């Protein structure tokens, strides 16, 4: 059996690179936020349109957590002179566990983001003012004055553009988003 001693420099570089890639992505998400919206791809894996707080598929955050798990366990195993097969198997297993943990944790956090201060039914029929120009089919933002002054993410039900200052009527509330129609 090939000892990991013969490939320690390669293993440290490989597992260190995997660990660094995952960690850099997660840290960038924490400080920059919104990187996952690049190119219109829902990289967070959260389908807010469905109204359910469940992660959909595999997100880039989960892949980054998998990389952190594989890289960290691979480094520990490499530095402790485990066999190549044992190093690879434990690294993959630990990566899968980390990925799954983060998927469950992110799902839980996303479900908790919707505040229940104002009942969704109370918002239907209220008038809001659009605060940013919103292209067709994209999320925008609107300010509601009643029952409480708050900003909400909005989506036009007809997928038409909205201009800053437009007045809209809330048609339905789903997943913390207001679906609106021009007044």
PyMOL CGO cylinders between C-alpha atoms (Angstrom):
from pymol import cmd
from pymol.cgo import CYLINDER

trace = [
    CYLINDER, 0.00, 0.00, 0.00, 1.28, 3.47, -0.88, 0.3, 1, 1, 1, 1, 1, 1,
    CYLINDER, 1.28, 3.47, -0.88, 1.98, 5.55, 2.21, 0.3, 1, 1, 1, 1, 1, 1,
    CYLINDER, 1.98, 5.55, 2.21, 0.83, 9.12, 2.29, 0.3, 1, 1, 1, 1, 1, 1,
    CYLINDER, 0.83, 9.12, 2.29, 4.44, 10.04, 3.22, 0.3, 1, 1, 1, 1, 1, 1,
    CYLINDER, 4.44, 10.04, 3.22, 5.41, 9.72, -0.42, 0.3, 1, 1, 1, 1, 1, 1,
    CYLINDER, 5.41, 9.72, -0.42, 2.82, 12.25, -1.48, 0.3, 1, 1, 1, 1, 1, 1,
    CYLINDER, 2.82, 12.25, -1.48, 2.58, 14.55, 1.56, 0.3, 1, 1, 1, 1, 1, 1,
    CYLINDER, 2.58, 14.55, 1.56, 3.60, 17.75, -0.26, 0.3, 1, 1, 1, 1, 1, 1,
    CYLINDER, 3.60, 17.75, -0.26, 1.08, 17.02, -3.04, 0.3, 1, 1, 1, 1, 1, 1,
    CYLINDER, 1.08, 17.02, -3.04, -1.65, 16.05, -0.54, 0.3, 1, 1, 1, 1, 1, 1,
    CYLINDER, -1.65, 16.05, -0.54, -1.12, 19.15, 1.57, 0.3, 1, 1, 1, 1, 1, 1,
    CYLINDER, -1.12, 19.15, 1.57, -1.25, 21.35, -1.51, 0.3, 1, 1, 1, 1, 1, 1,
    CYLINDER, -1.25, 21.35, -1.51, -4.35, 19.58, -2.87, 0.3, 1, 1, 1, 1, 1, 1,
    CYLINDER, -4.35, 19.58, -2.87, -6.34, 19.47, 0.37, 0.3, 1, 1, 1, 1, 1, 1,
    CYLINDER, -6.34, 19.47, 0.37, -5.14, 22.94, 1.39, 0.3, 1, 1, 1, 1, 1, 1,
    CYLINDER, -5.14, 22.94, 1.39, -6.33, 24.34, -1.94, 0.3, 1, 1, 1, 1, 1, 1,
    CYLINDER, -6.33, 24.34, -1.94, -9.72, 22.67, -1.60, 0.3, 1, 1, 1, 1, 1, 1,
    CYLINDER, -9.72, 22.67, -1.60, -10.07, 23.98, 1.96, 0.3, 1, 1, 1, 1, 1, 1,
    CYLINDER, -10.07, 23.98, 1.96, -8.98, 27.49, 0.94, 0.3, 1, 1, 1, 1, 1, 1,
    CYLINDER, -8.98, 27.49, 0.94, -11.40, 27.62, -2.01, 0.3, 1, 1, 1, 1, 1, 1,
    CYLINDER, -11.40, 27.62, -2.01, -14.38, 26.69, 0.15, 0.3, 1, 1, 1, 1, 1, 1,
    CYLINDER, -14.38, 26.69, 0.15, -13.37, 28.98, 3.00, 0.3, 1, 1, 1, 1, 1, 1,
    CYLINDER, -13.37, 28.98, 3.00, -12.73, 31.96, 0.70, 0.3, 1, 1, 1, 1, 1, 1,
    CYLINDER, -12.73, 31.96, 0.70, -16.18, 31.56, -0.88, 0.3, 1, 1, 1, 1, 1, 1,
    CYLINDER, -16.18, 31.56, -0.88, -17.93, 31.35, 2.50, 0.3, 1, 1, 1, 1, 1, 1,
    CYLINDER, -17.93, 31.35, 2.50, -16.02, 34.38, 3.88, 0.3, 1, 1, 1, 1, 1, 1,
    CYLINDER, -16.02, 34.38, 3.88, -16.77, 36.34, 0.70, 0.3, 1, 1, 1, 1, 1, 1,
    CYLINDER, -16.77, 36.34, 0.70, -20.46, 35.51, 1.10, 0.3, 1, 1, 1, 1, 1, 1,
    CYLINDER, -20.46, 35.51, 1.10, -20.38, 36.79, 4.69, 0.3, 1, 1, 1, 1, 1, 1,
    CYLINDER, -20.38, 36.79, 4.69, -18.70, 40.08, 3.84, 0.3, 1, 1, 1, 1, 1, 1,
    CYLINDER, -18.70, 40.08, 3.84, -19.93, 40.79, 0.32, 0.3, 1, 1, 1, 1, 1, 1,
    CYLINDER, -19.93, 40.79, 0.32, -23.29, 39.02, 0.37, 0.3, 1, 1, 1, 1, 1, 1,
    CYLINDER, -23.29, 39.02, 0.37, -25.38, 38.64, -2.77, 0.3, 1, 1, 1, 1, 1, 1,
    CYLINDER, -25.38, 38.64, -2.77, -22.54, 37.06, -4.78, 0.3, 1, 1, 1, 1, 1, 1,
    CYLINDER, -22.54, 37.06, -4.78, -24.83, 34.13, -5.29, 0.3, 1, 1, 1, 1, 1, 1,
    CYLINDER, -24.83, 34.13, -5.29, -27.09, 36.22, -7.54, 0.3, 1, 1, 1, 1, 1, 1,
    CYLINDER, -27.09, 36.22, -7.54, -24.44, 36.38, -10.29, 0.3, 1, 1, 1, 1, 1, 1,
    CYLINDER, -24.44, 36.38, -10.29, -25.86, 35.65, -13.73, 0.3, 1, 1, 1, 1, 1, 1,
    CYLINDER, -25.86, 35.65, -13.73, -29.43, 35.12, -12.52, 0.3, 1, 1, 1, 1, 1, 1,
    CYLINDER, -29.43, 35.12, -12.52, -28.53, 31.69, -11.13, 0.3, 1, 1, 1, 1, 1, 1,
    CYLINDER, -28.53, 31.69, -11.13, -30.15, 31.02, -7.76, 0.3, 1, 1, 1, 1, 1, 1,
    CYLINDER, -30.15, 31.02, -7.76, -26.94, 29.81, -6.18, 0.3, 1, 1, 1, 1, 1, 1,
    CYLINDER, -26.94, 29.81, -6.18, -28.32, 29.94, -2.67, 0.3, 1, 1, 1, 1, 1, 1,
    CYLINDER, -28.32, 29.94, -2.67, -30.60, 27.07, -3.58, 0.3, 1, 1, 1, 1, 1, 1,
    CYLINDER, -30.60, 27.07, -3.58, -33.56, 28.71, -1.86, 0.3, 1, 1, 1, 1, 1, 1,
    CYLINDER, -33.56, 28.71, -1.86, -36.78, 28.89, -3.78, 0.3, 1, 1, 1, 1, 1, 1,
    CYLINDER, -36.78, 28.89, -3.78, -38.56, 31.80, -2.14, 0.3, 1, 1, 1, 1, 1, 1,
    CYLINDER, -38.56, 31.80, -2.14, -41.20, 31.82, -4.90, 0.3, 1, 1, 1, 1, 1, 1,
    CYLINDER, -41.20, 31.82, -4.90, -42.52, 28.48, -3.69, 0.3, 1, 1, 1, 1, 1, 1,
    CYLINDER, -42.52, 28.48, -3.69, -43.19, 29.90, -0.25, 0.3, 1, 1, 1, 1, 1, 1,
    CYLINDER, -43.19, 29.90, -0.25, -41.33, 27.03, 1.29, 0.3, 1, 1, 1, 1, 1, 1,
    CYLINDER, -41.33, 27.03, 1.29, -38.10, 27.54, 3.17, 0.3, 1, 1, 1, 1, 1, 1,
    CYLINDER, -38.10, 27.54, 3.17, -36.49, 24.42, 1.85, 0.3, 1, 1, 1, 1, 1, 1,
    CYLINDER, -36.49, 24.42, 1.85, -33.21, 24.33, 0.02, 0.3, 1, 1, 1, 1, 1, 1,
    CYLINDER, -33.21, 24.33, 0.02, -33.71, 23.28, -3.57, 0.3, 1, 1, 1, 1, 1, 1,
    CYLINDER, -33.71, 23.28, -3.57, -30.97, 21.14, -5.08, 0.3, 1, 1, 1, 1, 1, 1,
    CYLINDER, -30.97, 21.14, -5.08, -27.36, 21.77, -4.17, 0.3, 1, 1, 1, 1, 1, 1,
    CYLINDER, -27.36, 21.77, -4.17, -26.30, 25.36, -3.65, 0.3, 1, 1, 1, 1, 1, 1,
    CYLINDER, -26.30, 25.36, -3.65, -22.87, 26.92, -3.98, 0.3, 1, 1, 1, 1, 1, 1,
    CYLINDER, -22.87, 26.92, -3.98, -22.84, 27.44, -0.20, 0.3, 1, 1, 1, 1, 1, 1,
    CYLINDER, -22.84, 27.44, -0.20, -23.28, 23.70, 0.35, 0.3, 1, 1, 1, 1, 1, 1,
    CYLINDER, -23.28, 23.70, 0.35, -20.56, 22.93, -2.19, 0.3, 1, 1, 1, 1, 1, 1,
    CYLINDER, -20.56, 22.93, -2.19, -18.26, 25.37, -0.37, 0.3, 1, 1, 1, 1, 1, 1,
    CYLINDER, -18.26, 25.37, -0.37, -19.02, 23.64, 2.95, 0.3, 1, 1, 1, 1, 1, 1,
    CYLINDER, -19.02, 23.64, 2.95, -18.27, 20.28, 1.30, 0.3, 1, 1, 1, 1, 1, 1,
    CYLINDER, -18.27, 20.28, 1.30, -14.91, 21.66, 0.12, 0.3, 1, 1, 1, 1, 1, 1,
    CYLINDER, -14.91, 21.66, 0.12, -14.10, 22.92, 3.62, 0.3, 1, 1, 1, 1, 1, 1,
    CYLINDER, -14.10, 22.92, 3.62, -14.90, 19.48, 5.05, 0.3, 1, 1, 1, 1, 1, 1,
    CYLINDER, -14.90, 19.48, 5.05, -12.89, 17.57, 2.45, 0.3, 1, 1, 1, 1, 1, 1,
    CYLINDER, -12.89, 17.57, 2.45, -9.95, 19.94, 2.70, 0.3, 1, 1, 1, 1, 1, 1,
    CYLINDER, -9.95, 19.94, 2.70, -9.78, 20.05, 6.49, 0.3, 1, 1, 1, 1, 1, 1,
    CYLINDER, -9.78, 20.05, 6.49, -10.10, 16.29, 6.96, 0.3, 1, 1, 1, 1, 1, 1,
    CYLINDER, -10.10, 16.29, 6.96, -7.65, 15.67, 4.12, 0.3, 1, 1, 1, 1, 1, 1,
    CYLINDER, -7.65, 15.67, 4.12, -5.09, 17.94, 5.78, 0.3, 1, 1, 1, 1, 1, 1,
    CYLINDER, -5.09, 17.94, 5.78, -5.54, 16.25, 9.16, 0.3, 1, 1, 1, 1, 1, 1,
    CYLINDER, -5.54, 16.25, 9.16, -5.22, 12.80, 7.62, 0.3, 1, 1, 1, 1, 1, 1,
    CYLINDER, -5.22, 12.80, 7.62, -2.21, 13.77, 5.49, 0.3, 1, 1, 1, 1, 1, 1,
    CYLINDER, -2.21, 13.77, 5.49, -0.35, 15.25, 8.40, 0.3, 1, 1, 1, 1, 1, 1,
    CYLINDER, -0.35, 15.25, 8.40, -1.08, 12.19, 10.55, 0.3, 1, 1, 1, 1, 1, 1,
    CYLINDER, -1.08, 12.19, 10.55, 0.28, 9.76, 7.94, 0.3, 1, 1, 1, 1, 1, 1,
    CYLINDER, 0.28, 9.76, 7.94, -2.95, 7.91, 7.16, 0.3, 1, 1, 1, 1, 1, 1,
    CYLINDER, -2.95, 7.91, 7.16, -3.07, 5.67, 4.12, 0.3, 1, 1, 1, 1, 1, 1,
    CYLINDER, -3.07, 5.67, 4.12, -4.16, 7.21, 0.83, 0.3, 1, 1, 1, 1, 1, 1,
    CYLINDER, -4.16, 7.21, 0.83, -7.40, 5.21, 0.70, 0.3, 1, 1, 1, 1, 1, 1,
    CYLINDER, -7.40, 5.21, 0.70, -8.34, 6.06, 4.30, 0.3, 1, 1, 1, 1, 1, 1,
    CYLINDER, -8.34, 6.06, 4.30, -7.52, 9.73, 3.70, 0.3, 1, 1, 1, 1, 1, 1,
    CYLINDER, -7.52, 9.73, 3.70, -9.73, 9.94, 0.61, 0.3, 1, 1, 1, 1, 1, 1,
    CYLINDER, -9.73, 9.94, 0.61, -12.65, 8.03, 2.16, 0.3, 1, 1, 1, 1, 1, 1,
    CYLINDER, -12.65, 8.03, 2.16, -12.69, 9.98, 5.43, 0.3, 1, 1, 1, 1, 1, 1,
    CYLINDER, -12.69, 9.98, 5.43, -12.27, 13.29, 3.61, 0.3, 1, 1, 1, 1, 1, 1,
    CYLINDER, -12.27, 13.29, 3.61, -15.22, 12.59, 1.32, 0.3, 1, 1, 1, 1, 1, 1,
    CYLINDER, -15.22, 12.59, 1.32, -17.38, 11.38, 4.20, 0.3, 1, 1, 1, 1, 1, 1,
    CYLINDER, -17.38, 11.38, 4.20, -16.55, 14.43, 6.33, 0.3, 1, 1, 1, 1, 1, 1,
    CYLINDER, -16.55, 14.43, 6.33, -17.22, 16.69, 3.32, 0.3, 1, 1, 1, 1, 1, 1,
    CYLINDER, -17.22, 16.69, 3.32, -20.63, 15.10, 2.78, 0.3, 1, 1, 1, 1, 1, 1,
    CYLINDER, -20.63, 15.10, 2.78, -21.48, 15.53, 6.46, 0.3, 1, 1, 1, 1, 1, 1,
    CYLINDER, -21.48, 15.53, 6.46, -20.40, 19.20, 6.41, 0.3, 1, 1, 1, 1, 1, 1,
    CYLINDER, -20.40, 19.20, 6.41, -22.35, 19.87, 3.22, 0.3, 1, 1, 1, 1, 1, 1,
    CYLINDER, -22.35, 19.87, 3.22, -25.49, 18.28, 4.62, 0.3, 1, 1, 1, 1, 1, 1,
    CYLINDER, -25.49, 18.28, 4.62, -25.12, 20.14, 7.92, 0.3, 1, 1, 1, 1, 1, 1,
    CYLINDER, -25.12, 20.14, 7.92, -24.84, 23.47, 6.12, 0.3, 1, 1, 1, 1, 1, 1,
    CYLINDER, -24.84, 23.47, 6.12, -27.77, 22.64, 3.84, 0.3, 1, 1, 1, 1, 1, 1,
    CYLINDER, -27.77, 22.64, 3.84, -29.98, 21.96, 6.86, 0.3, 1, 1, 1, 1, 1, 1,
    CYLINDER, -29.98, 21.96, 6.86, -28.63, 25.00, 8.73, 0.3, 1, 1, 1, 1, 1, 1,
    CYLINDER, -28.63, 25.00, 8.73, -29.17, 27.35, 5.76, 0.3, 1, 1, 1, 1, 1, 1,
    CYLINDER, -29.17, 27.35, 5.76, -32.72, 26.02, 5.31, 0.3, 1, 1, 1, 1, 1, 1,
    CYLINDER, -32.72, 26.02, 5.31, -33.47, 26.66, 8.96, 0.3, 1, 1, 1, 1, 1, 1,
    CYLINDER, -33.47, 26.66, 8.96, -32.06, 30.19, 8.86, 0.3, 1, 1, 1, 1, 1, 1,
    CYLINDER, -32.06, 30.19, 8.86, -34.00, 31.07, 5.70, 0.3, 1, 1, 1, 1, 1, 1,
    CYLINDER, -34.00, 31.07, 5.70, -37.25, 29.82, 7.25, 0.3, 1, 1, 1, 1, 1, 1,
    CYLINDER, -37.25, 29.82, 7.25, -36.66, 32.09, 10.25, 0.3, 1, 1, 1, 1, 1, 1,
    CYLINDER, -36.66, 32.09, 10.25, -36.12, 35.27, 8.20, 0.3, 1, 1, 1, 1, 1, 1,
    CYLINDER, -36.12, 35.27, 8.20, -39.79, 36.03, 7.66, 0.3, 1, 1, 1, 1, 1, 1,
    CYLINDER, -39.79, 36.03, 7.66, -41.01, 38.05, 10.62, 0.3, 1, 1, 1, 1, 1, 1,
    CYLINDER, -41.01, 38.05, 10.62, -44.53, 37.43, 11.77, 0.3, 1, 1, 1, 1, 1, 1,
    CYLINDER, -44.53, 37.43, 11.77, -45.07, 40.95, 13.12, 0.3, 1, 1, 1, 1, 1, 1,
    CYLINDER, -45.07, 40.95, 13.12, -47.62, 41.77, 10.45, 0.3, 1, 1, 1, 1, 1, 1,
    CYLINDER, -47.62, 41.77, 10.45, -49.96, 39.09, 9.19, 0.3, 1, 1, 1, 1, 1, 1,
    CYLINDER, -49.96, 39.09, 9.19, -49.66, 38.47, 5.45, 0.3, 1, 1, 1, 1, 1, 1,
    CYLINDER, -49.66, 38.47, 5.45, -53.43, 38.80, 5.02, 0.3, 1, 1, 1, 1, 1, 1,
    CYLINDER, -53.43, 38.80, 5.02, -53.29, 42.36, 6.40, 0.3, 1, 1, 1, 1, 1, 1,
    CYLINDER, -53.29, 42.36, 6.40, -50.95, 43.40, 3.57, 0.3, 1, 1, 1, 1, 1, 1,
    CYLINDER, -50.95, 43.40, 3.57, -53.18, 42.23, 0.70, 0.3, 1, 1, 1, 1, 1, 1,
    CYLINDER, -53.18, 42.23, 0.70, -54.93, 45.23, -0.83, 0.3, 1, 1, 1, 1, 1, 1,
    CYLINDER, -54.93, 45.23, -0.83, -52.57, 47.81, 0.66, 0.3, 1, 1, 1, 1, 1, 1,
    CYLINDER, -52.57, 47.81, 0.66, -50.85, 50.42, -1.48, 0.3, 1, 1, 1, 1, 1, 1,
    CYLINDER, -50.85, 50.42, -1.48, -47.08, 50.65, -1.69, 0.3, 1, 1, 1, 1, 1, 1,
    CYLINDER, -47.08, 50.65, -1.69, -44.65, 52.99, -3.44, 0.3, 1, 1, 1, 1, 1, 1,
    CYLINDER, -44.65, 52.99, -3.44, -41.82, 51.46, -5.53, 0.3, 1, 1, 1, 1, 1, 1,
    CYLINDER, -41.82, 51.46, -5.53, -38.41, 52.62, -4.20, 0.3, 1, 1, 1, 1, 1, 1,
    CYLINDER, -38.41, 52.62, -4.20, -36.12, 51.42, -7.01, 0.3, 1, 1, 1, 1, 1, 1,
    CYLINDER, -36.12, 51.42, -7.01, -36.44, 51.01, -10.78, 0.3, 1, 1, 1, 1, 1, 1,
    CYLINDER, -36.44, 51.01, -10.78, -37.21, 47.35, -11.38, 0.3, 1, 1, 1, 1, 1, 1,
    CYLINDER, -37.21, 47.35, -11.38, -36.67, 45.59, -14.74, 0.3, 1, 1, 1, 1, 1, 1,
    CYLINDER, -36.67, 45.59, -14.74, -39.34, 43.21, -16.01, 0.3, 1, 1, 1, 1, 1, 1,
    CYLINDER, -39.34, 43.21, -16.01, -39.35, 39.86, -14.21, 0.3, 1, 1, 1, 1, 1, 1,
    CYLINDER, -39.35, 39.86, -14.21, -36.88, 40.95, -11.51, 0.3, 1, 1, 1, 1, 1, 1,
    CYLINDER, -36.88, 40.95, -11.51, -37.30, 41.59, -7.81, 0.3, 1, 1, 1, 1, 1, 1,
    CYLINDER, -37.30, 41.59, -7.81, -37.76, 45.17, -6.70, 0.3, 1, 1, 1, 1, 1, 1,
    CYLINDER, -37.76, 45.17, -6.70, -38.50, 46.97, -3.48, 0.3, 1, 1, 1, 1, 1, 1,
    CYLINDER, -38.50, 46.97, -3.48, -41.46, 48.95, -2.24, 0.3, 1, 1, 1, 1, 1, 1,
    CYLINDER, -41.46, 48.95, -2.24, -42.30, 50.95, 0.85, 0.3, 1, 1, 1, 1, 1, 1,
    CYLINDER, -42.30, 50.95, 0.85, -45.60, 50.36, 2.62, 0.3, 1, 1, 1, 1, 1, 1,
    CYLINDER, -45.60, 50.36, 2.62, -46.95, 53.15, 4.81, 0.3, 1, 1, 1, 1, 1, 1,
    CYLINDER, -46.95, 53.15, 4.81, -49.82, 51.17, 6.36, 0.3, 1, 1, 1, 1, 1, 1,
    CYLINDER, -49.82, 51.17, 6.36, -50.26, 49.20, 8.63, 0.3, 1, 1, 1, 1, 1, 1,
    CYLINDER, -50.26, 49.20, 8.63, -46.61, 49.94, 9.46, 0.3, 1, 1, 1, 1, 1, 1,
    CYLINDER, -46.61, 49.94, 9.46, -43.88, 51.75, 7.51, 0.3, 1, 1, 1, 1, 1, 1,
    CYLINDER, -43.88, 51.75, 7.51, -41.70, 48.93, 6.12, 0.3, 1, 1, 1, 1, 1, 1,
    CYLINDER, -41.70, 48.93, 6.12, -39.82, 48.03, 2.94, 0.3, 1, 1, 1, 1, 1, 1,
    CYLINDER, -39.82, 48.03, 2.94, -40.56, 44.72, 1.24, 0.3, 1, 1, 1, 1, 1, 1,
    CYLINDER, -40.56, 44.72, 1.24, -39.20, 42.86, -1.77, 0.3, 1, 1, 1, 1, 1, 1,
    CYLINDER, -39.20, 42.86, -1.77, -41.77, 42.96, -4.58, 0.3, 1, 1, 1, 1, 1, 1,
    CYLINDER, -41.77, 42.96, -4.58, -42.46, 41.25, -7.87, 0.3, 1, 1, 1, 1, 1, 1,
    CYLINDER, -42.46, 41.25, -7.87, -44.94, 42.52, -10.46, 0.3, 1, 1, 1, 1, 1, 1,
    CYLINDER, -44.94, 42.52, -10.46, -47.48, 39.78, -11.25, 0.3, 1, 1, 1, 1, 1, 1,
    CYLINDER, -47.48, 39.78, -11.25, -47.40, 40.59, -14.98, 0.3, 1, 1, 1, 1, 1, 1,
    CYLINDER, -47.40, 40.59, -14.98, -43.58, 40.69, -15.14, 0.3, 1, 1, 1, 1, 1, 1,
    CYLINDER, -43.58, 40.69, -15.14, -43.55, 44.25, -16.43, 0.3, 1, 1, 1, 1, 1, 1,
    CYLINDER, -43.55, 44.25, -16.43, -41.02, 46.89, -15.38, 0.3, 1, 1, 1, 1, 1, 1,
    CYLINDER, -41.02, 46.89, -15.38, -41.74, 49.20, -12.46, 0.3, 1, 1, 1, 1, 1, 1,
    CYLINDER, -41.74, 49.20, -12.46, -40.34, 52.71, -12.08, 0.3, 1, 1, 1, 1, 1, 1,
    CYLINDER, -40.34, 52.71, -12.08, -39.27, 54.38, -8.87, 0.3, 1, 1, 1, 1, 1, 1,
    CYLINDER, -39.27, 54.38, -8.87, -42.29, 56.20, -7.44, 0.3, 1, 1, 1, 1, 1, 1,
    CYLINDER, -42.29, 56.20, -7.44, -44.95, 53.98, -9.04, 0.3, 1, 1, 1, 1, 1, 1,
    CYLINDER, -44.95, 53.98, -9.04, -47.85, 53.11, -6.77, 0.3, 1, 1, 1, 1, 1, 1,
    CYLINDER, -47.85, 53.11, -6.77, -48.71, 49.43, -6.63, 0.3, 1, 1, 1, 1, 1, 1,
    CYLINDER, -48.71, 49.43, -6.63, -51.36, 47.33, -4.93, 0.3, 1, 1, 1, 1, 1, 1,
    CYLINDER, -51.36, 47.33, -4.93, -50.41, 44.16, -3.04, 0.3, 1, 1, 1, 1, 1, 1,
    CYLINDER, -50.41, 44.16, -3.04, -52.22, 41.21, -4.62, 0.3, 1, 1, 1, 1, 1, 1,
    CYLINDER, -52.22, 41.21, -4.62, -50.70, 38.38, -2.56, 0.3, 1, 1, 1, 1, 1, 1,
    CYLINDER, -50.70, 38.38, -2.56, -47.86, 37.69, -0.13, 0.3, 1, 1, 1, 1, 1, 1,
    CYLINDER, -47.86, 37.69, -0.13, -45.70, 34.63, -0.60, 0.3, 1, 1, 1, 1, 1, 1,
    CYLINDER, -45.70, 34.63, -0.60, -42.46, 33.76, 1.17, 0.3, 1, 1, 1, 1, 1, 1,
    CYLINDER, -42.46, 33.76, 1.17, -42.00, 37.29, 2.49, 0.3, 1, 1, 1, 1, 1, 1,
    CYLINDER, -42.00, 37.29, 2.49, -42.33, 38.78, -1.02, 0.3, 1, 1, 1, 1, 1, 1,
    CYLINDER, -42.33, 38.78, -1.02, -45.17, 40.96, -2.12, 0.3, 1, 1, 1, 1, 1, 1,
    CYLINDER, -45.17, 40.96, -2.12, -46.72, 40.21, -5.50, 0.3, 1, 1, 1, 1, 1, 1,
    CYLINDER, -46.72, 40.21, -5.50, -48.06, 43.51, -6.80, 0.3, 1, 1, 1, 1, 1, 1,
    CYLINDER, -48.06, 43.51, -6.80, -49.97, 45.13, -9.65, 0.3, 1, 1, 1, 1, 1, 1,
    CYLINDER, -49.97, 45.13, -9.65, -49.69, 48.76, -10.81, 0.3, 1, 1, 1, 1, 1, 1,
    CYLINDER, -49.69, 48.76, -10.81, -52.39, 50.98, -9.39, 0.3, 1, 1, 1, 1, 1, 1,
]
cmd.load_cgo(trace, "trace")
